[in-house]
Amino acid sequence: MKEQSNKSHKPVSFGEAIIILLAMLAIMGLGVIKFGLSPTTPVLLVIALVILWAKVRGADWDTIHGGITEGIKTGIIPIFIFLLIGALISVWIAAGIIPSMMVFGFHLISAQWFVPSVFLVCAIVGTSIGSAFTIISTIGIALFGMGTTMGFNPALVAGAIISGAIFGDKTSPLSDSTNLASAIAESELFAHIKNLMWSTIPAFFVSLILYFILGTGASDSNAMGKINTTVATLNANFSITWWAALPIIVMFVCAWRKIPAIETLLLNVGLGIVMLFIEKPSTSISSVATMIESGFVSKTGNASVDALLSRGGISAMMATVSLIILTLTLGGLLMQFNIIQTAMVPLAKRLKSSGSLVTAAILSGIGVNIFVGEQYLSVILPGKAFKQTFNDRGLDNLALSRVLEDGGTVINYLIPWGVAAVFAANTLGVSTLAYLPFCFFSLFSPVFSILSGFTGVGLKRLPSSDDQSATAASMAADGR
């Protein structure tokens, strides 16, 4: 019965798919950029219009509900991870972990080289941990507080934090998005990471140079006074100790042992609570529970410190969680009715040159990010649509998996209604449109990937028939 139900509506045409996608873009773009709305309402409106369109064309409720269910299923684990990150932020602040990182950071990092140092630190730690969200919500908060205290442009500091975190996420074998791109393209994981370097390394160095130009020696002339005041406030109100490094060490160990994100976050939340009770034995269980649920509220008397450190909690993540649910719902509906696939596949078949094919695949990933706002779908949909065409044009699966990262994974942080962008903006308190011009790594990764497509430099191709014959003959001669 379900198979008949799925065929009860007419298939969507290419022109109709394009019109739907453009209407979606207009609604979300006007809502978020023109009227300054939260992304949630425009996305919900688009979902309602897609459902209305589906009903007018004859789809039944089982088919519609099936699309919604299939879409949301992929987001269950990320949703739970977001809730744990909310708890982790509040616990790490209360236990003095993030305040300790700020105090020690003021002593270790020079203001003259602050912004490029932020980019490098986030990139290195991110590669070890494999989670951009974790980097942004832990050391990212500490570095952001340091940068604003020194008088740097908050959008520039946020851009450096996010760029470094994305670099780490993109190049780590522990990253969900990196593993997803490799799996969708059917390429070997470490070969995929190695092949990423053709676009990743140039984007990294261009970003680093720009951060040196924009963020060196540019701190406020009164920065030292602000730093001294902030350090004194943190010392007076939090437990500043080298033991605060323990949860960070545990996080590195968990990454090295390849312990999944949920278990790692639970362990670090528990460790933070233990440290809190050790440092402040008078802390009540009810206050800890309230903090985990509603976030930490800083009451130091210093307005800038209180604004920075009053954050976290499960409730604070609900805006991001609701957006995840809505964008996955929208993505599930678009997949159920083959709207995005219908728009992409004819384009993929018409492309002849490697450069145009790579460009189209990257633009498709960017397009899915724009139309749906969901990072995973920006990898999955172009991967499925372009895989056969890449192989038909003699391009290896590694060429596709790199394109999926450069056009899909890194771009979600630049879309105001994208899940990753909303998370970063809410966590750091800087709007997506403000930090977007300074998120250099995301901006340059697709550029270098497109250049690789047109020049052929670093573009992995399938072995020619002659190469395959030579390999087979060599193996036969060796008795294999």
N, C-alpha and C positions, 0 to 999 in steps of 0.2 A: 504493500500500500504506500510505503514511504517513497518508493521509486516513482510511482505514478504521481504522487504529490509534488515531487521535485520538478516534474515535467509539465505541471499544470499551467505554468506561465510561459509566455513567449520569450524566446532567447533575445537578449539585448543586442542591438546593432552597434557597430563601431561609432557612428555619429551620435547615437543616443548616449553611449558610454561617455564620450567626450563632453557632451552637454551637461550630463550629471556631474562629472568631475569639476568642470568649470563653475557650475552653480555652487557646489560645495566649497570650492576655494573662495568664491566671492562672499559667501555667507560668513565663513570663518575669518577670512582676512578683514572684512569690514567690521565684524563684531569685535575682534581682538585688537586690531591695529587702529582702525578709524574711531571706534566708540570706546575703546579701552576696557572692554568687558573681560571678565574671566573666561578662559577657553571653554569652560564647562557648558555654559548656556548655548553658545553657537554650535558646539558639537552635538548637544542634545537636540537642537532644532534640526540639524542635518539628518540625524538618525530618524527623527519623526517624518521628515520629508521622504527619505529613502523607503521607509515602511509604507507610507502613503502611495508612493510610486509603484512599489511592489504589489500592493493590493489592487490598484487600478489595472495592473497588467495581468492579474489573475492568480497571483501567488496566494497560497493558503497560510493560515497561521502556523501550522506545523513546520512548514518550510522556513518561514521567517524566524520562528523561535529556534529552529535548528541552527540557522546561521548565527544567531546571537550566542547560543550555547557553545558552538564550536569556536567562536571568536574569543569568548571570555576564558575558556579552558586553558589557553596558553598563558594566561596572566595570573593564575592562582599563586604560583611560587613567587613571582616578582612582587605581588601584592603583600604577601606575608613578609618578604624581605623588607619592603618599605616600612611596615609597621615596626619591625625590629630595629630598623635604623632610627626611627623616631624615639624609641625607648633608649637606644644606645646614646644618642646625642644628649638627652637629659641626664642620664646616669653619669656619662663621662664629664659633663660640666660640674655636676654636684660633687663628684668624687675628686675634683681638682685635676683631672687628666688633661682636659683642653686648656684650662688656665695655666697649668704647668708647662705645656707645650709653648704657650705664648711667652711666658717669662723666660724660659731657656732660649727660645727662638730670638728674643730681643738681644740676648747676649751673644748668640752664635752667628746670626745673619747680619751682614752689613747693610745699612740703609742704602749705601751707594749702589749696591748690586741686588737690591731686594727683589724686584719683579722678575728678572731672569732666574734668580735663585728659587723663587716660588715655582716657576715653570719646571725647573730641573728636579726639585725635590718631589713634586707631585708626579712627574714622569717616572722617576726611579722607584718611588714607593708604589705607584700604581702598577708598574710592571711586575713587581713582586707579589702584589695582592690580587690584581686582576679584576678590580671592581671600581669603576669611576665613581659610582654613587657613594661607596664607603670612603674614598679619598676626599671627596667634596664635603661630606658630612662630618669628618673627623679632623684631620690635619688641615683641611681646607678652611674650616671655620676659624681655627687658630691663626692660620696665615692671613686670612682676611682681616681678622681683628688687628693683627700686627700692621698690616698695610694701611688700614684706615687711620690707625693711631699715628703712623709716620707721615700721614698727609697725602698718600698716593690716591689717585683717582680710583674709587671703588670699582668702577666698571673695568678698568685696566687690570686690577688685581684679580677680580673675578674671572676675567678672560684668561689670565695666566694659570690660575688654579684649574679651571675647567679644561683648558688645552692640555696641560700636563696630565690630568686625570684621564682624558680621552686617549692620549698617547699610550699610557700605561695599560689601559683597558684593551686597546687595539692590539698591542704587541705581547700580551701575556697569554700563555697557554691555559691559564685558569679562568679566562674571561668567557662568560656565557655568549656574548655576541660574536667573539672570535671563533669559538667552537661551532656556533650556529652557521656562520658564513662558510666555514670549512665543510660542515655536514651537508648543507644545501647544495653546494657546488660539487660535492663528492671528491674533495681534495684532502690529502693527508695534512693533519694539523700543523706539524712543525715545518713541512714544506710550504704550507700556506703562510705561516708567520715569516719565514725567510723571504718569500716572494713579496710580502707586503713592504719590505724595506725599500723597494724601488720607488715608491711614492712616499712612504712614511719618513724616511731619513731626510730627503730634501725638504719636506714640509716641516720637519722638526727643526732643522737648522735655519730655515727662513724665519720661523716663529721665534727662535732663540735670538736671532739678530735683531728682529723688530722689538722684542722685549728689552734687549740691551739699549736700543736707541731711545725707546719711549720711557723706560722705567729705571734708568740709572741716574743717580744724583738728582732726582726730581722730588725728593721728599720735602715736606713743609719745613720752613726755617725754624719753626718752634717745635719740631718733632721731638727733640731730646727732652724737652720739658714735658710733653705729652706722654712720652714713653716712661719717664720716671714716675709720673703721676699714676699711669695705668699699672705699672709694676707694683707700686706701693699699695694700690687698691686691691690688686689680685693677692698679694702677700697677706694683706690684712683680713681678707674674706674667704680665702680658699687654702686648702692644704697644698702648698707648692713643694714637691718632692721629686727626687729622681725615680722613686718607685712608680711614679706616674707613667714611666716608660714601659712598665710590665705588660699592660694590655696591648700596647703596640707590638711588643716582642711576641706576645701570644698570637697576635694576628699574623705576623710573619711566619711563625711556626706552623700555624694552621694552613697557610698558603703553601708552604713547603711540603706539608704532609697531604696536600690536596683535599683538605676537609671542606665539605660544601659550605656555601655562604650562610645558610640558615643555622647550622651547627656552630659555625664560627661566631656569628653575631650573638647567639644565645649564650655561648661561653663568655664572650666579652661583656655582655650585659650583667651576667652573674658575677664575673670578676669585679666589675665596677661597683656593684652593690656591696660586695664584701669589703672592698677598699673604703667605701663610704662609711660603713659601720666601724671599721678600724680607726679611721681618722676622726670620725664624729660619733662616738658611742651613744650619745644621747638621741641620735636620729631615730624616729619612730617608724614602724613598719607602714603605718597609714600614710605618713608623709612621702615615703618612697613610692608607695602605690599611686598616690595622687600625682607625683612627679612623672612617673612612667606613663600615666594616662594623659595628663594635661600639659606636661612639659615643665622644665625648670624655670623658676622666676628669680632673677638676680635682684638682690636688694642691697647693693653696696653703697648706694648714695651717689655714685658716679654715673651720670646719665648715659655717657657713651658706652661704658662697660656694661651697664644694665641692659641697654638696647642690644648689645652684641650677644650677651650670654643668657638672655631670657628667651629660650627656644627649646625645641625638641618635644617629645611626647607623642604618643600614638595619635591623639586627636589632631595634632599639627600635620600629620601625614594624610589625613582623610581627603583633603582637596586633591592631592596627587593620586590617591587610590581611586577616588571617584572618576578622575580623568582617565586613568588606566582602564577602568571598567567601560567607560563610554567609548574610548577610542578602539578598544578591542571589540566592542559591540559593533561599531561602525565598520571596522575591518572585516569582521565575520559576515556582515550583511553584504558588503561589496564583493567578498569572495563567493558567497553563496549564490549571488546572481551574476557572477562572472563579469562584473563591471570593469574592474582594473585590468583583469586578464584580457578582456576584449579590446581594451584600448592599447595594450602593450604588444601583444603577439603579432598583429599585422605589421606594426612598425619594425619589430625585430626581423621579420622575414624579408623586408624590403632592403635592409642595409647590406651593403656589399663590402666596403673597406673595413679593416680592423679598427681604424680610428673612429669612424662613424658608429660602429657597433659598440665600442667601449663607451663613447660619449652618450649614446642612447641609453645604455644600461645604467650609467651613472645618473643621467637625468631622470630615469625611471625611478631609481632609488630615492632621489631627491623629491620627485613627484609624490611618491607614496608617503614620504615623511610629511609633505605639505598637505596632502589630501586626507590622510588618516591620523598622522601625528604619533604613530606607534613604531618604535625602533625595530622590533622583531619582524613586523610585516614588511618593513622597507628592505629587509634582506630576503625574506621568504618569497614574496611575490615576483620581484625582478629575477631572482634566482631560478624560479620555475619557468618564467616566461622566456628567458634568454639562454638557458643552458644548452638546448639542442642547437640553437643558431650559432652559439660560440663554437661548438664542436664542428658544425657543418662548415664554418669558416676557417677551420684548422687551428683554433685556439684551445689551449689546454684548460682543464677545469680550474687550475691555479689562477689563470687570467681572470676568470669569472669571480672566484672567491675574493680576490683583491678588489675588484670593482664593487662587489657587494659591501665591503667594508668602507671604501672611499666614498661611495654615493649613498649608503644607507646608514651604517652604524654611527659615523661621526657627525652626520648632518642633523640628527634629531635634536641636538642641543641648541640648534640655531632657529628652530621653529617655535614661535611663541606658544602654540598650543600642543607642542610635542611633549610627551611624557617626561623625557630626560630634561628638557629645557625648563619645564614647570618645576621639576624637583630642584634643579640647580638654582633657579631664581628664588624659590621659596626658602631654600636652605641658606643661601648667602645674602638674601635681601636685596638683590640687584635684578632689575627686569631683564628679560631676554634681549629686547631691542637695545638696551643700554650696553650689555657686555658683548653683543654679537660682533661689532667691528673689531674687538680685541681678542676674539676667539680664533687666533690665526691658524692654529693647527687644523681646525675643522674647515676653515675657508680654503686652505691651500692643498689639502690632501686630494680632493677631486681634481684640482687643476693639474697636479703632477701626474695623476693617473690618466687623465685625458692626453697629456703630452706623451706619456708612454705609449698610448694607443696609436697615436699618429706617427711617432718616430720609430716605434718598434723596440725601443730600448727597455729591457726588462719585461717585455711582453712574452709570456710563456706560450709556446706553440706546441701542437701535437707533433710527434715524430712523423716524418714523411714516410711514404711507402718504401723508399729506398733505404732509409734508416732502419725501418722495421725488418726489412729483408736481411740487411747486414747483421742486425742483432740476432735474428733467428739463425743465420748461417754460423755466426760465432758460437752460439750456444750449442749448435749441432756438432761443431768441430771439437768443442770441449767435452763432448759426451753428455751434455745435459739435456 
